Structures are given as structure tokens and as C-alpha cells.
Amino acid sequence: MIDHLTDDPLAVEVQASSSFNNCFISVTNLTKLISPRIASPRVVKRTDSFIRAHDLNLSEEDIQRVIDDERTDRETSERDGSTLVPIDGNGDIVINALVEVGLAEAGDESSRWIATSGTAYVLKKRPKQQRMGPWKNAASSKDVLVWSTKCIRNLGAEYPVVKARGLINASARDVVDLLRDSSKVTIYNKSSLGRKDKVVLTSSVDSEAKIMSSLTKPPIVRKPLECVTLFYARQLTVQDNIELDGVGYITVGRSVWENEDGRTGANSSTARCEILLSVNLVREITTTSGQKVCELTIVTHAVSPACIPLFIGKKAALTAADGYIKDIRAVFEK
């Protein structure tokens, strides 16, 4: 199982992919990376990386402004009908748009999400007052709730979007700090071969942006899977329009690439994986006893390795999401 932030928990749902010819965005100078709602530490690092922006709802005005900002000796080109949009110096619009997508998916309680049979049984049988959070379909007791849905974005539509939710006996801050710390991935991910922060773009007490590289070796694949991911985390505010019962945090992740074609150099020892969306929504819950408890909601949309039949990958993705919540929970029960 791959770590949810970069080496995603849905190990069987990711693969190296250079066949997608969709929108990429350069994130070479993320001076405005942090949302305007959060104080922005000075960014002193640069990175030449590119990220898909097919679902980020960027307006034509935003896109043209970004293109004009980075136009150099070469004109922005179209390859196979796909616009490559650089955003050097304008990373805030990409990160904020990715956060909006993540919050919309994690906070969506509509019938669009299809519960597994076990989750449907729990939601039908449990008393309404048993749930902990005030929002619909909030977690309760030791149950892990799992859903899947079809992707409403055009890229990767054949692969399911998976959501899972469960309670963790820890504060929201402790959970998000665990997820941010690359040195602790192997504590909750037995398939991990390690994760490194390649470039820390900006970091403060309540927010962080970085590009991370990770390797995992799930038992069902021959080669270690490599993920290179743009990761962003910050504390939630009332302006985020997400139901809260206390302090909350959001982390989002998406694969990045070394060039604007979405291709990487040949490496026969590993397979590059693509994470289209990775979200952790961590919401602290108020209890009458004063105990620190939080609810973790994860969302993952990724691509199955070519060596795994699609129907097997879909089933394994649901199992992996359930296992990810339980593995995080186990860290705080030791």
C-alpha cells in the first residue's frame, strides 16, 4: 500500500503514464503558493516541475495571464490538442484550485458516492446519534466507511475515485503532522521503501508545500513504484465552506513531472506512478469527555498499473483505502 500523500495508499491504482496529453502547468517559482487566507512565508527554493490542470477550473483570463508571465524565447505550444500552461510566479492559482477540488470531493455527501456493502449496512443500522461529527455520513466507533464514484473530470474517467472515512484517537494537528513527515511514512505504510522531500517550497506552523519523491513495493507488482508529487497542507478556515466541529486541516497531492510532456527519463528499475488526486481531510471532533478525537477522510483518484486488470484494481483500491485509515489509526493506539 502506498502512502496517501505521494506514494498513494491505493497502490494498485497508480502507474507510470506518459500517454495522457492533457494540460500541464509549470510550478517553477511558487512565490504566492500559500492561499491568500494564510500568511505566506517567503519562498526561497525553485523547482522545474509540471502538473496537470485539466480539472482546476482555471479561467481563460487566468490561463492567458499565466502564459504571458512566462513566455520567453519560445511560444506556448499545443501538442496533440493539449495546451501547456506555465505559471512561473503564479503558483497560488494552481494550489488554491487544487484545494478547492479536494475539499469538494472530500466534503461531498451526495448520492453520487456509492457505498460498499459493508458501509451501506453500517449507515443503515446505526442510530443517528451514534455518529461523532455533525455532518452527514460522519464516522462512528471503529467502523471505516468506504465509497467510490465515477470521475466527473475527463482525465482518468475509467478509474474510480475512492473515498474512505474513519475516527482517529488523536488531535487533528497530530495526524496532519504525521502525514507531513516523510521520515515517518514507514510507520504506517509497510510497503514503503522511503519518502524524501526533494524541494521544500514553503513551510510554516500551519502550512507546507513541497515536492516529494517516494518508492513503494506492493506485493502485487514486480518493480518498485516511484511517485513524485506536489504536496500541500494547511489549516482550514471558515472561508473554506466545509463543515467543521473544531480545528481542521486539508492536504492535497498530485503527481508532477520533469517536463511539459508528462514524460520521464527511462529507469528500468522502477515504474513511475501517476496520482491524479490525493486528499486528506482531517477534522477534530468535540467530545463530552474532552478526549482528542478526529475524523480522517481520504480521497484518491489514480491510475491502475498496466499489469493489473482493471476490475482487480478497482476492488483492491477499496480494500487499500480501508486499510489506510486503519493503519493511521493504529499509529495512535500503540
RODREN-79202 format. One record per residue (C-alpha): residue number from 1; residue in three letters; y negated, x negated, z. Coordinates in nm, 4 decimals. Each point is the difference from the previous one (the first is absolute). Layout:
% RODREN-79202
+-----+---------+----------+----------+----------+
! num ! residuo !       py !       px !       pz !
+-----+---------+----------+----------+----------+
! NUM !     ALA !        Y !        X !        Z !
...
+-----+---------+----------+----------+----------+
This chain:
% RODREN-79202
+-----+---------+----------+----------+----------+
! num ! residuo !       py !       px !       pz !
+-----+---------+----------+----------+----------+
!   1 !     MET !   0.0000 !   0.0000 !   0.0000 !
!   2 !     ILE !  -0.3395 !  -0.1330 !  -0.0986 !
!   3 !     ASP !  -0.3009 !   0.0010 !   0.2293 !
!   4 !     HIS !  -0.2227 !   0.2959 !  -0.0742 !
!   5 !     LEU !  -0.3260 !  -0.1881 !  -0.0411 !
!   6 !     THR !   0.0914 !  -0.2409 !  -0.2762 !
!   7 !     ASP !   0.3744 !  -0.0406 !  -0.0114 !
!   8 !     ASP !   0.0269 !   0.3784 !   0.0155 !
!   9 !     PRO !   0.2681 !   0.1701 !   0.2132 !
!  10 !     LEU !   0.1403 !   0.1731 !  -0.3036 !
!  11 !     ALA !   0.1679 !  -0.3145 !  -0.1241 !
!  12 !     VAL !   0.2029 !   0.1793 !  -0.2603 !
!  13 !     GLU !  -0.3098 !   0.1673 !  -0.1360 !
!  14 !     VAL !  -0.1764 !  -0.3118 !  -0.1233 !
!  15 !     GLN !   0.0409 !  -0.2529 !  -0.2775 !
!  16 !     ALA !  -0.1854 !  -0.2571 !  -0.2019 !
!  17 !     SER !  -0.1601 !   0.1892 !  -0.2842 !
!  18 !     SER !  -0.2094 !  -0.1285 !  -0.2870 !
!  19 !     SER !   0.0610 !   0.2961 !  -0.2277 !
!  20 !     PHE !  -0.2799 !   0.2180 !   0.1398 !
!  21 !     ASN !  -0.3163 !  -0.0392 !  -0.2040 !
!  22 !     ASN !  -0.2391 !   0.1903 !   0.2194 !
!  23 !     CYS !  -0.3385 !  -0.0625 !   0.1521 !
!  24 !     PHE !  -0.0416 !  -0.3252 !   0.1976 !
!  25 !     ILE !  -0.2954 !  -0.1063 !   0.2076 !
!  26 !     SER !  -0.0977 !  -0.3547 !   0.0957 !
!  27 !     VAL !  -0.0612 !  -0.0504 !   0.3694 !
!  28 !     THR !  -0.1512 !  -0.3458 !  -0.0255 !
!  29 !     ASN !  -0.2991 !   0.0373 !   0.2297 !
!  30 !     LEU !   0.0365 !   0.2710 !   0.2597 !
!  31 !     THR !  -0.3345 !  -0.0374 !   0.1711 !
!  32 !     LYS !  -0.0262 !   0.3740 !   0.0573 !
!  33 !     LEU !   0.3650 !   0.0579 !   0.0763 !
!  34 !     ILE !  -0.0385 !   0.1852 !   0.3282 !
!  35 !     SER !  -0.0993 !   0.3661 !  -0.0156 !
!  36 !     PRO !  -0.3719 !   0.0633 !   0.0544 !
!  37 !     ARG !   0.1008 !   0.1932 !   0.3119 !
!  38 !     ILE !   0.1232 !  -0.3244 !   0.1588 !
!  39 !     ALA !  -0.2099 !  -0.3101 !   0.0592 !
!  40 !     SER !   0.0879 !  -0.2548 !  -0.2697 !
!  41 !     PRO !   0.0807 !  -0.3554 !   0.1112 !
!  42 !     ARG !  -0.1038 !  -0.2690 !  -0.2432 !
!  43 !     VAL !   0.2659 !  -0.0773 !  -0.2609 !
!  44 !     VAL !   0.0371 !  -0.3727 !  -0.0572 !
!  45 !     LYS !   0.3232 !  -0.0094 !  -0.1991 !
!  46 !     ARG !   0.0572 !   0.0790 !  -0.3672 !
!  47 !     THR !   0.3136 !   0.0958 !  -0.1863 !
!  48 !     ASP !   0.0739 !   0.0614 !  -0.3665 !
!  49 !     SER !   0.2244 !   0.3036 !   0.0155 !
!  50 !     PHE !   0.0290 !   0.3277 !  -0.1844 !
!  51 !     ILE !   0.0954 !   0.3452 !   0.1232 !
!  52 !     ARG !   0.0897 !   0.3271 !  -0.1687 !
!  53 !     ALA !  -0.2670 !   0.2676 !   0.0156 !
!  54 !     HIS !   0.1646 !   0.2828 !  -0.1930 !
!  55 !     ASP !  -0.0324 !   0.2476 !   0.2887 !
!  56 !     LEU !  -0.3126 !  -0.1143 !   0.1819 !
!  57 !     ASN !  -0.2303 !   0.2651 !  -0.1459 !
!  58 !     LEU !  -0.2646 !  -0.2487 !  -0.1029 !
!  59 !     SER !  -0.2762 !   0.1654 !  -0.2001 !
!  60 !     GLU !  -0.1101 !  -0.1232 !  -0.3396 !
!  61 !     GLU !  -0.3224 !  -0.1112 !   0.1638 !
!  62 !     ASP !   0.1904 !  -0.2076 !   0.2546 !
!  63 !     ILE !   0.2230 !  -0.1538 !  -0.2637 !
!  64 !     GLN !  -0.2870 !  -0.0877 !  -0.2348 !
!  65 !     ARG !  -0.2014 !  -0.1500 !   0.2846 !
!  66 !     VAL !   0.2964 !  -0.2159 !   0.0992 !
!  67 !     ILE !   0.0591 !  -0.1099 !  -0.3576 !
!  68 !     ASP !  -0.3653 !  -0.0974 !  -0.0398 !
!  69 !     ASP !   0.0086 !  -0.1947 !   0.3256 !
!  70 !     GLU !   0.2804 !  -0.2301 !  -0.1137 !
!  71 !     ARG !  -0.0444 !  -0.0188 !  -0.3776 !
!  72 !     THR !  -0.0028 !  -0.3714 !  -0.0899 !
!  73 !     ASP !   0.0830 !  -0.1822 !  -0.3229 !
!  74 !     ARG !   0.2659 !   0.2523 !  -0.0944 !
!  75 !     GLU !  -0.0358 !   0.3709 !  -0.0455 !
!  76 !     THR !   0.2028 !   0.2308 !   0.2206 !
!  77 !     SER !   0.2959 !   0.0850 !  -0.2182 !
!  78 !     GLU !   0.2530 !   0.2734 !  -0.0470 !
!  79 !     ARG !   0.3650 !  -0.0867 !  -0.0264 !
!  80 !     ASP !   0.2433 !   0.2688 !  -0.1078 !
!  81 !     GLY !  -0.2677 !   0.2596 !   0.0703 !
!  82 !     SER !  -0.0537 !  -0.1156 !   0.3591 !
!  83 !     THR !  -0.3422 !  -0.1036 !   0.1267 !
!  84 !     LEU !  -0.0100 !  -0.3078 !   0.2238 !
!  85 !     VAL !  -0.2806 !   0.0492 !   0.2474 !
!  86 !     PRO !  -0.1306 !  -0.2988 !   0.1986 !
!  87 !     ILE !  -0.1921 !   0.0688 !   0.3217 !
!  88 !     ASP !  -0.1191 !  -0.3429 !   0.1087 !
!  89 !     GLY !  -0.2412 !   0.0580 !   0.2857 !
!  90 !     ASN !   0.0754 !   0.3733 !   0.0140 !
!  91 !     GLY !   0.3306 !   0.0158 !   0.1836 !
!  92 !     ASP !  -0.1218 !   0.2714 !   0.2342 !
!  93 !     ILE !   0.0439 !   0.2738 !  -0.2597 !
!  94 !     VAL !   0.3629 !  -0.0940 !  -0.0578 !
!  95 !     ILE !   0.0975 !  -0.0351 !   0.3654 !
!  96 !     ASN !  -0.1798 !   0.3172 !   0.1043 !
!  97 !     ALA !   0.1612 !   0.1907 !  -0.2879 !
!  98 !     LEU !   0.3444 !  -0.1301 !   0.0999 !
!  99 !     VAL !  -0.0618 !   0.1118 !   0.3592 !
! 100 !     GLU !  -0.0937 !   0.3464 !  -0.1275 !
! 101 !     VAL !   0.3264 !   0.0228 !  -0.1942 !
! 102 !     GLY !   0.1968 !  -0.1186 !   0.3039 !
! 103 !     LEU !  -0.1629 !   0.2467 !   0.2381 !
! 104 !     ALA !   0.0470 !   0.2867 !  -0.2453 !
! 105 !     GLU !   0.3728 !  -0.0704 !  -0.0295 !
! 106 !     ALA !   0.0664 !  -0.0702 !   0.3691 !
! 107 !     GLY !  -0.2016 !   0.3014 !   0.1193 !
! 108 !     ASP !   0.1316 !   0.2463 !  -0.2580 !
! 109 !     GLU !   0.2104 !   0.2642 !   0.1791 !
! 110 !     SER !   0.0409 !   0.2305 !  -0.3002 !
! 111 !     SER !   0.3223 !   0.1380 !  -0.1475 !
! 112 !     ARG !  -0.0210 !  -0.2686 !  -0.2669 !
! 113 !     TRP !   0.2041 !  -0.2168 !   0.2360 !
! 114 !     ILE !   0.3716 !   0.0844 !   0.0057 !
! 115 !     ALA !   0.1678 !  -0.0639 !   0.3346 !
! 116 !     THR !   0.3445 !  -0.1533 !   0.0251 !
! 117 !     SER !   0.2639 !   0.2386 !   0.1308 !
! 118 !     GLY !  -0.0153 !  -0.1611 !   0.3446 !
! 119 !     THR !  -0.3788 !   0.0238 !   0.0150 !
! 120 !     ALA !   0.0017 !   0.3610 !  -0.1182 !
! 121 !     TYR !   0.2462 !   0.0876 !   0.2774 !
! 122 !     VAL !  -0.2142 !  -0.1679 !   0.2679 !
! 123 !     LEU !  -0.3207 !   0.1688 !  -0.1142 !
! 124 !     LYS !   0.1680 !   0.3412 !  -0.0116 !
! 125 !     LYS !   0.1756 !  -0.0166 !   0.3363 !
! 126 !     ARG !  -0.2447 !  -0.1771 !   0.2293 !
! 127 !     PRO !  -0.2545 !   0.2003 !   0.2054 !
! 128 !     LYS !  -0.3548 !  -0.0319 !  -0.1341 !
! 129 !     GLN !  -0.1261 !  -0.1297 !   0.3330 !
! 130 !     GLN !   0.2463 !  -0.2884 !  -0.0127 !
! 131 !     ARG !  -0.1950 !  -0.1945 !  -0.2602 !
! 132 !     MET !  -0.2327 !  -0.2651 !   0.1388 !
! 133 !     GLY !  -0.2941 !  -0.0168 !  -0.2409 !
! 134 !     PRO !  -0.2213 !   0.3024 !  -0.0768 !
! 135 !     TRP !   0.0569 !  -0.0271 !  -0.3766 !
! 136 !     LYS !   0.2673 !   0.1835 !  -0.1966 !
! 137 !     ASN !   0.3451 !  -0.1652 !  -0.0122 !
! 138 !     ALA !  -0.0890 !  -0.2407 !   0.2819 !
! 139 !     ALA !   0.2838 !  -0.2102 !   0.1357 !
! 140 !     SER !   0.1844 !   0.0812 !   0.3222 !
! 141 !     SER !   0.2568 !  -0.1687 !   0.2256 !
! 142 !     LYS !   0.2236 !  -0.2568 !  -0.1728 !
! 143 !     ASP !   0.0163 !   0.1805 !  -0.3326 !
! 144 !     VAL !  -0.1107 !  -0.1788 !  -0.3165 !
! 145 !     LEU !  -0.1311 !   0.2387 !  -0.2639 !
! 146 !     VAL !   0.0449 !  -0.0941 !  -0.3659 !
! 147 !     TRP !  -0.1315 !   0.1599 !  -0.3188 !
! 148 !     SER !  -0.0274 !  -0.0892 !  -0.3667 !
! 149 !     THR !  -0.2072 !   0.1277 !  -0.2877 !
! 150 !     LYS !  -0.0642 !  -0.0627 !  -0.3662 !
! 151 !     CYS !  -0.2807 !  -0.2384 !  -0.0798 !
! 152 !     ILE !  -0.3145 !   0.1808 !  -0.1117 !
! 153 !     ARG !  -0.1391 !  -0.3220 !  -0.1461 !
! 154 !     ASN !   0.1085 !  -0.1009 !  -0.3481 !
! 155 !     LEU !   0.1453 !  -0.3417 !   0.0799 !
! 156 !     GLY !   0.3501 !  -0.0115 !   0.1462 !
! 157 !     ALA !   0.0409 !   0.3767 !  -0.0250 !
! 158 !     GLU !   0.3779 !  -0.0324 !  -0.0305 !
! 159 !     TYR !   0.0212 !  -0.1533 !   0.3482 !
! 160 !     PRO !  -0.0463 !   0.2133 !   0.3141 !
! 161 !     VAL !  -0.2784 !  -0.0348 !   0.2524 !
! 162 !     VAL !   0.1628 !  -0.0119 !   0.3438 !
! 163 !     LYS !  -0.1597 !   0.0896 !   0.3333 !
! 164 !     ALA !   0.1435 !  -0.0450 !   0.3492 !
! 165 !     ARG !  -0.1405 !   0.0737 !   0.3454 !
! 166 !     GLY !   0.1005 !  -0.0757 !   0.3560 !
! 167 !     LEU !  -0.1261 !  -0.0716 !   0.3511 !
! 168 !     ILE !  -0.0448 !  -0.3541 !   0.1339 !
! 169 !     ASN !  -0.0270 !  -0.0729 !   0.3736 !
! 170 !     ALA !  -0.3045 !  -0.2230 !  -0.0372 !
! 171 !     SER !  -0.3724 !   0.0240 !  -0.0581 !
! 172 !     ALA !  -0.1247 !   0.0339 !  -0.3562 !
! 173 !     ARG !  -0.1711 !  -0.3369 !   0.0350 !
! 174 !     ASP !   0.3225 !  -0.1739 !   0.1025 !
! 175 !     VAL !   0.1851 !   0.1469 !  -0.2980 !
! 176 !     VAL !  -0.2631 !  -0.0929 !  -0.2580 !
! 177 !     ASP !  -0.0282 !  -0.3497 !   0.1489 !
! 178 !     LEU !   0.3759 !  -0.0402 !  -0.0479 !
! 179 !     LEU !  -0.0234 !   0.1133 !  -0.3613 !
! 180 !     ARG !  -0.2907 !  -0.2365 !  -0.0704 !
! 181 !     ASP !   0.1753 !  -0.3060 !   0.1421 !
! 182 !     SER !   0.1996 !  -0.1735 !  -0.2730 !
! 183 !     SER !   0.1745 !  -0.2254 !   0.2514 !
! 184 !     LYS !   0.1701 !   0.3024 !   0.1612 !
! 185 !     VAL !   0.1516 !   0.1651 !  -0.3082 !
! 186 !     THR !   0.3506 !  -0.1284 !   0.0727 !
! 187 !     ILE !  -0.0078 !   0.1742 !   0.3389 !
! 188 !     TYR !   0.0323 !   0.3426 !  -0.1628 !
! 189 !     ASN !   0.1245 !  -0.0880 !  -0.3483 !
! 190 !     LYS !   0.3443 !  -0.1575 !   0.0025 !
! 191 !     SER !  -0.0086 !  -0.0593 !  -0.3771 !
! 192 !     SER !  -0.3252 !  -0.1958 !   0.0104 !
! 193 !     LEU !  -0.0013 !  -0.3677 !  -0.0942 !
! 194 !     GLY !  -0.3599 !  -0.0310 !   0.1147 !
! 195 !     ARG !  -0.3521 !   0.1083 !  -0.0868 !
! 196 !     LYS !  -0.3090 !  -0.2184 !  -0.0419 !
! 197 !     ASP !  -0.3696 !   0.0751 !  -0.0213 !
! 198 !     LYS !  -0.1041 !  -0.1655 !  -0.3249 !
! 199 !     VAL !  -0.3695 !   0.0784 !   0.0337 !
! 200 !     VAL !  -0.1720 !   0.1755 !   0.2897 !
! 201 !     LEU !  -0.2970 !   0.1629 !  -0.1664 !
! 202 !     THR !  -0.1611 !   0.1452 !   0.3087 !
! 203 !     SER !   0.1113 !   0.0631 !   0.3558 !
! 204 !     SER !  -0.1483 !   0.1561 !   0.3119 !
! 205 !     VAL !   0.1239 !   0.1784 !   0.3104 !
! 206 !     ASP !   0.0386 !   0.3366 !  -0.1729 !
! 207 !     SER !   0.0499 !  -0.0919 !  -0.3659 !
! 208 !     GLU !   0.1633 !  -0.2564 !  -0.2234 !
! 209 !     ALA !   0.0500 !  -0.0679 !  -0.3702 !
! 210 !     LYS !   0.2317 !  -0.2628 !  -0.1405 !
! 211 !     ILE !   0.2444 !  -0.0848 !  -0.2727 !
! 212 !     MET !   0.3510 !  -0.0573 !   0.1293 !
! 213 !     SER !   0.3176 !  -0.1368 !  -0.1519 !
! 214 !     SER !   0.3423 !   0.0927 !   0.1330 !
! 215 !     LEU !   0.3673 !  -0.0491 !  -0.0743 !
! 216 !     THR !   0.2832 !   0.2344 !   0.0942 !
! 217 !     LYS !   0.3702 !  -0.0027 !  -0.0747 !
! 218 !     PRO !   0.1491 !   0.3484 !   0.0258 !
! 219 !     PRO !   0.3807 !  -0.0013 !  -0.0161 !
! 220 !     ILE !   0.0081 !   0.2062 !  -0.3200 !
! 221 !     VAL !  -0.1902 !  -0.2505 !  -0.2172 !
! 222 !     ARG !   0.0998 !  -0.3469 !  -0.1179 !
! 223 !     LYS !  -0.3395 !  -0.1707 !  -0.0026 !
! 224 !     PRO !  -0.2607 !  -0.0023 !   0.2764 !
! 225 !     LEU !  -0.2800 !   0.2440 !  -0.0742 !
! 226 !     GLU !  -0.3537 !  -0.1367 !  -0.0029 !
! 227 !     CYS !  -0.3007 !   0.2198 !   0.0698 !
! 228 !     VAL !  -0.3610 !  -0.1112 !  -0.0362 !
! 229 !     THR !  -0.2201 !   0.2694 !   0.1427 !
! 230 !     LEU !  -0.3595 !   0.0811 !   0.0753 !
! 231 !     PHE !   0.0021 !   0.1329 !   0.3559 !
! 232 !     TYR !  -0.2833 !   0.1756 !   0.1785 !
! 233 !     ALA !  -0.0163 !   0.1471 !   0.3508 !
! 234 !     ARG !  -0.2765 !   0.1632 !   0.1977 !
! 235 !     GLN !  -0.0685 !   0.2446 !   0.2788 !
! 236 !     LEU !  -0.0527 !   0.3611 !  -0.1018 !
! 237 !     THR !  -0.3229 !   0.1905 !   0.0567 !
! 238 !     VAL !  -0.0952 !   0.3680 !   0.0026 !
! 239 !     GLN !  -0.1360 !  -0.0442 !  -0.3525 !
! 240 !     ASP !   0.3525 !  -0.0598 !  -0.1289 !
! 241 !     ASN !   0.0808 !   0.3734 !   0.0237 !
! 242 !     ILE !   0.3462 !  -0.0580 !   0.1466 !
! 243 !     GLU !   0.1236 !   0.1859 !   0.3075 !
! 244 !     LEU !  -0.0034 !  -0.2215 !   0.3099 !
! 245 !     ASP !   0.0879 !   0.0465 !   0.3657 !
! 246 !     GLY !  -0.1409 !  -0.3360 !   0.1073 !
! 247 !     VAL !  -0.0493 !  -0.3397 !  -0.1601 !
! 248 !     GLY !   0.1589 !  -0.0495 !  -0.3411 !
! 249 !     TYR !   0.0532 !  -0.2714 !  -0.2604 !
! 250 !     ILE !   0.0849 !  -0.0119 !  -0.3695 !
! 251 !     THR !   0.1607 !  -0.2816 !  -0.1955 !
! 252 !     VAL !   0.0409 !   0.0034 !  -0.3764 !
! 253 !     GLY !   0.1739 !  -0.2403 !  -0.2333 !
! 254 !     ARG !   0.0549 !  -0.0452 !  -0.3720 !
! 255 !     SER !   0.1494 !  -0.2783 !  -0.2094 !
! 256 !     VAL !  -0.2354 !  -0.2506 !  -0.1579 !
! 257 !     TRP !   0.0548 !  -0.2341 !  -0.2920 !
! 258 !     GLU !  -0.1199 !  -0.3431 !  -0.1044 !
! 259 !     ASN !  -0.1333 !   0.1160 !  -0.3370 !
! 260 !     GLU !  -0.1405 !   0.3089 !  -0.1645 !
! 261 !     ASP !   0.3213 !   0.0686 !  -0.1927 !
! 262 !     GLY !   0.1967 !   0.0723 !   0.3159 !
! 263 !     ARG !   0.2387 !  -0.2851 !  -0.0756 !
! 264 !     THR !   0.1119 !  -0.2958 !   0.2032 !
! 265 !     GLY !   0.1365 !  -0.3428 !  -0.0748 !
! 266 !     ALA !   0.3761 !  -0.0238 !  -0.0408 !
! 267 !     ASN !   0.1899 !  -0.0583 !   0.3232 !
! 268 !     SER !   0.3741 !   0.0247 !  -0.0344 !
! 269 !     SER !   0.0616 !  -0.0134 !   0.3753 !
! 270 !     THR !  -0.1884 !   0.3195 !   0.0922 !
! 271 !     ALA !  -0.0897 !   0.3391 !  -0.1463 !
! 272 !     ARG !  -0.3598 !   0.1195 !   0.0249 !
! 273 !     CYS !  -0.0271 !   0.3484 !   0.1450 !
! 274 !     GLU !  -0.2633 !   0.2624 !  -0.0605 !
! 275 !     ILE !  -0.1329 !   0.2220 !   0.2752 !
! 276 !     LEU !  -0.2163 !   0.2728 !  -0.1484 !
! 277 !     LEU !  -0.1062 !   0.1379 !   0.3381 !
! 278 !     SER !   0.0773 !  -0.0910 !   0.3592 !
! 279 !     VAL !  -0.1643 !   0.1848 !   0.2896 !
! 280 !     ASN !   0.0268 !  -0.0090 !   0.3772 !
! 281 !     LEU !  -0.1931 !   0.2722 !   0.1840 !
! 282 !     VAL !   0.0044 !  -0.0692 !   0.3747 !
! 283 !     ARG !  -0.1404 !   0.2735 !   0.2250 !
! 284 !     GLU !  -0.0115 !  -0.0187 !   0.3782 !
! 285 !     ILE !   0.1017 !   0.3160 !   0.1819 !
! 286 !     THR !  -0.1344 !   0.1274 !   0.3303 !
! 287 !     THR !   0.2712 !   0.0736 !   0.2570 !
! 288 !     THR !  -0.0329 !   0.1771 !   0.3338 !
! 289 !     SER !   0.1636 !  -0.2948 !   0.1771 !
! 290 !     GLY !  -0.2443 !  -0.2529 !  -0.1428 !
! 291 !     GLN !   0.2755 !  -0.1897 !  -0.1805 !
! 292 !     LYS !  -0.1046 !  -0.1860 !  -0.3147 !
! 293 !     VAL !   0.1834 !   0.1610 !  -0.2931 !
! 294 !     CYS !  -0.0832 !  -0.0014 !  -0.3687 !
! 295 !     GLU !   0.1329 !   0.1607 !  -0.3122 !
! 296 !     LEU !   0.0780 !  -0.2211 !  -0.3000 !
! 297 !     THR !  -0.0055 !   0.1566 !  -0.3454 !
! 298 !     ILE !   0.1024 !  -0.2179 !  -0.2923 !
! 299 !     VAL !  -0.0283 !   0.0674 !  -0.3724 !
! 300 !     THR !   0.1579 !  -0.2152 !  -0.2690 !
! 301 !     HIS !   0.0056 !   0.0208 !  -0.3771 !
! 302 !     ALA !   0.1795 !  -0.2838 !  -0.1714 !
! 303 !     VAL !   0.2247 !  -0.0880 !  -0.2921 !
! 304 !     SER !   0.3790 !  -0.0287 !   0.0224 !
! 305 !     PRO !   0.1607 !  -0.3302 !  -0.0967 !
! 306 !     ALA !   0.1558 !   0.0163 !  -0.3446 !
! 307 !     CYS !   0.3394 !  -0.0853 !   0.1452 !
! 308 !     ILE !   0.0075 !   0.3195 !   0.2083 !
! 309 !     PRO !   0.0583 !   0.3411 !  -0.1624 !
! 310 !     LEU !  -0.2951 !   0.2306 !   0.0536 !
! 311 !     PHE !   0.1964 !   0.2672 !   0.1899 !
! 312 !     ILE !   0.1279 !  -0.2618 !   0.2446 !
! 313 !     GLY !  -0.3478 !  -0.1441 !   0.0424 !
! 314 !     LYS !  -0.1455 !   0.3398 !   0.0837 !
! 315 !     LYS !   0.2597 !   0.0662 !   0.2702 !
! 316 !     ALA !  -0.0339 !  -0.3479 !   0.1447 !
! 317 !     ALA !  -0.3788 !   0.0361 !   0.0127 !
! 318 !     LEU !   0.0299 !   0.2939 !   0.2391 !
! 319 !     THR !   0.2420 !  -0.1921 !   0.2214 !
! 320 !     ALA !  -0.2262 !  -0.3049 !   0.0016 !
! 321 !     ALA !  -0.3045 !   0.2020 !   0.1033 !
! 322 !     ASP !   0.1910 !   0.1499 !   0.2942 !
! 323 !     GLY !   0.1205 !  -0.3464 !   0.0993 !
! 324 !     TYR !  -0.3474 !  -0.1499 !  -0.0162 !
! 325 !     ILE !  -0.1379 !   0.2436 !   0.2590 !
! 326 !     LYS !   0.2982 !  -0.0627 !   0.2282 !
! 327 !     ASP !  -0.0306 !  -0.3780 !  -0.0313 !
! 328 !     ILE !  -0.3695 !   0.0064 !   0.0920 !
! 329 !     ARG !   0.0812 !   0.2303 !   0.2920 !
! 330 !     ALA !   0.2716 !  -0.2357 !   0.1227 !
! 331 !     VAL !  -0.2497 !  -0.2894 !   0.0298 !
! 332 !     PHE !  -0.1885 !   0.1851 !   0.2749 !
! 333 !     GLU !   0.3111 !   0.1196 !   0.1814 !
! 334 !     LYS !   0.1334 !  -0.3463 !   0.0773 !
+-----+---------+----------+----------+----------+
